Amino acid sequence: MTTIRRKIASLLAAVLCLSLLAVPAGAYVRVDVSDDVSLTLSYKHGQTPIQDMEISLYKVYDMSDAVRFKVEDDFETAYGEDFKFTLSEWPIKDSQGNVTDPDQVDWDGMARNLETLLRADIANNTVNVQPVLTMTTDENGQVKFESNPAADVKLDPGLYLVMGKSLSRGSYTYTPKTFLTALPSLEPDDTWNYNPSGTNKLDIYYHAPATRTITVQKEWLDEDVEDVERPASIQVQLIHNGYNYGLPVTLNEGNNWSYSWFGVPASGSVLVAEVDVPEGYIMWVEKLDATSFLITNSADTEIDPPDVPLDPGPGGEDPGEPGDPGDPGDEIDIPEDDVPLSPGLPQTGTLWWPVPFLTMGGLVLFLLGWVDGRRNRREQDDA
């Protein structure tokens, strides 16, 4: 057992801060085991913080001031005395399972092994090991594990497992990376950092949403118009793929002239329409984005043109009151010679009755000429 502990301590140099935090064996600066430790982690998708993600911190090994490790009592009780030997036998291997570096520990493999044990217990409702702390990320995507005397929580030096729950947000599912970390962590200048912080990795899975929420908002533009009466309510219909989606809904002051349809299929087109436009209003619909619509009802302020006399004509005479639309008014004679003619049309006044007789005469002359030509060719052939 002493050999195993020495091997683990000598191989902790591979543990980097927040993913594999370095703890080299025989570090000449001893750890202050009476001091508290803390760990701050950030979770982001690009520059977007991931809020409300649940992260748990488990203490797996206790750490001595000489950087010696002993399996934590809860883990030993839950998984037996052989648990420590299982975790110590994790050398670096290649894809074929061959040991490539017997002096280095596969910390990722150890973390996966621990995660498998814990998640199986959680799924089977046989949990024997409780996390030291479980917290959710704040609006900045951060979570800070630290001692809390009021809650009887103390974080002291040791080897910790960080494990979280997947979180779905919109079209993405985020799964925090499970990893082992030594607290405190050893800095490059061989000093111990009792309060390390960093950004943990996320496995990000994109999936198209199955449903969506469609929202409609009604806006009235009639504040300064006295000749219209705003109705107490209106009805709006959601149209999905060209068909009515459910029954019309009512908008009024009670729901702030707004409504949301939940669970609308994510595929297909959507539109909203006002069932009956109130009298005296003009309505139009604006699509604000893929899921939001604005229906605006504006008072119809169009005014009929006043009955004013037309300006006097060139002769200075008042042409009188305007008539109904399409009323030609007084007829004005235009000399026939001043009217432009369209190409191909006969001029007004041309006589058309001789045309059929002239056409028949032309055909008779054509037939006489054709018969005479035939007779002359026969006479030439007989001669």
VENMOZI-V335902 format. One record per backbone hydrogen bond with DSSP energy under -1.0 kcal/mol. CO is the residue of the C=O (numbers start at 1). NH is the residue of the N-H. E is the energy in kcal/mol with one decimal. If there is no record, write none. Layout:
{{CO:NH:E} {CO:NH:E}}
//
This chain:
{{1:5:-2.4} {2:6:-2.4} {3:7:-2.1} {4:8:-2.3} {5:9:-2.5} {6:10:-2.3} {7:11:-1.2} {11:14:-1.7} {12:15:-1.7} {12:23:-2.4} {20:16:-9.9} {22:186:-1.8} {31:33:-1.3} {32:35:-1.5} {39:145:-3.2} {40:198:-1.7} {41:143:-2.2} {42:200:-1.7} {43:50:-2.4} {45:48:-2.1} {48:45:-3.2} {53:137:-1.8} {54:165:-2.3} {55:135:-2.7} {56:163:-2.4} {57:132:-2.6} {57:133:-1.2} {58:161:-3.1} {60:72:-3.2} {61:159:-2.2} {62:70:-1.7} {64:67:-1.8} {65:31:-2.2} {68:64:-2.4} {70:62:-3.3} {72:76:-2.2} {73:77:-2.7} {74:78:-2.3} {75:79:-2.6} {76:80:-1.6} {80:83:-1.4} {82:86:-2.1} {83:87:-1.9} {84:88:-1.3} {88:90:-1.1} {90:106:-4.2} {92:100:-2.5} {92:101:-1.4} {94:97:-1.8} {98:94:-2.4} {101:92:-1.2} {101:104:-1.6} {104:92:-1.2} {105:107:-1.7} {106:110:-2.3} {107:111:-2.4} {108:112:-2.3} {109:113:-2.2} {110:114:-2.4} {111:115:-2.5} {112:116:-2.4} {113:117:-1.9} {114:118:-2.5} {115:119:-2.9} {116:120:-1.9} {117:121:-1.8} {118:122:-2.4} {119:123:-2.6} {120:124:-2.0} {121:126:-2.7} {133:57:-2.7} {135:55:-3.4} {137:52:-2.2} {138:141:-2.3} {141:43:-2.7} {142:138:-2.4} {143:41:-2.7} {145:39:-2.3} {148:151:-1.1} {148:153:-2.3} {149:152:-1.5} {153:148:-2.6} {155:37:-1.9} {157:63:-1.3} {158:183:-2.7} {159:60:-2.5} {159:61:-1.7} {160:181:-2.7} {161:58:-3.0} {162:179:-1.6} {163:56:-3.1} {167:174:-3.3} {169:172:-1.5} {171:207:-3.1} {172:169:-3.2} {173:205:-2.5} {174:167:-2.6} {175:203:-3.0} {179:162:-2.9} {181:160:-3.1} {183:158:-2.6} {185:193:-3.6} {187:190:-2.1} {191:187:-3.4} {193:185:-2.2} {194:38:-2.2} {196:40:-1.9} {198:42:-1.7} {201:177:-2.3} {203:175:-2.3} {205:173:-2.6} {210:266:-2.4} {212:264:-2.1} {214:261:-3.2} {215:293:-2.4} {216:259:-2.0} {217:295:-2.9} {219:297:-2.7} {221:299:-2.2} {222:225:-1.3} {234:251:-2.6} {235:275:-2.7} {236:249:-2.8} {237:273:-2.0} {238:245:-3.4} {239:271:-2.3} {240:243:-1.7} {243:240:-3.0} {249:236:-2.6} {251:234:-2.0} {252:257:-3.2} {253:256:-1.5} {255:258:-1.1} {257:218:-2.9} {259:216:-2.7} {261:214:-2.2} {264:212:-2.3} {269:241:-2.7} {271:239:-3.3} {273:237:-3.1} {278:281:-1.5} {280:300:-3.1} {282:298:-3.1} {284:296:-2.6} {286:294:-2.9} {291:215:-2.7} {292:288:-1.5} {292:289:-1.3} {293:217:-1.7} {294:286:-3.0} {295:219:-2.8} {296:284:-1.8} {297:221:-2.9} {298:282:-3.3} {299:301:-1.2} {306:308:-1.6} {313:316:-1.9} {317:313:-2.1} {324:327:-2.5} {335:338:-1.3} {336:339:-1.5} {342:345:-1.7} {347:350:-1.8} {352:355:-1.1} {354:358:-2.4} {355:359:-2.0} {356:360:-2.1} {357:361:-2.2} {358:362:-1.9} {359:363:-1.6} {360:364:-2.1} {361:365:-2.2} {362:366:-1.9} {363:367:-2.2} {364:368:-2.3} {365:369:-2.0} {366:370:-1.8} {367:371:-2.3} {368:372:-2.2} {369:373:-1.9} {370:374:-1.6} {371:375:-2.0} {372:376:-2.0} {373:377:-1.6} {374:378:-1.6} {375:379:-2.0} {376:380:-1.7} {377:381:-1.6} {378:382:-2.2} {379:383:-2.0}}
//
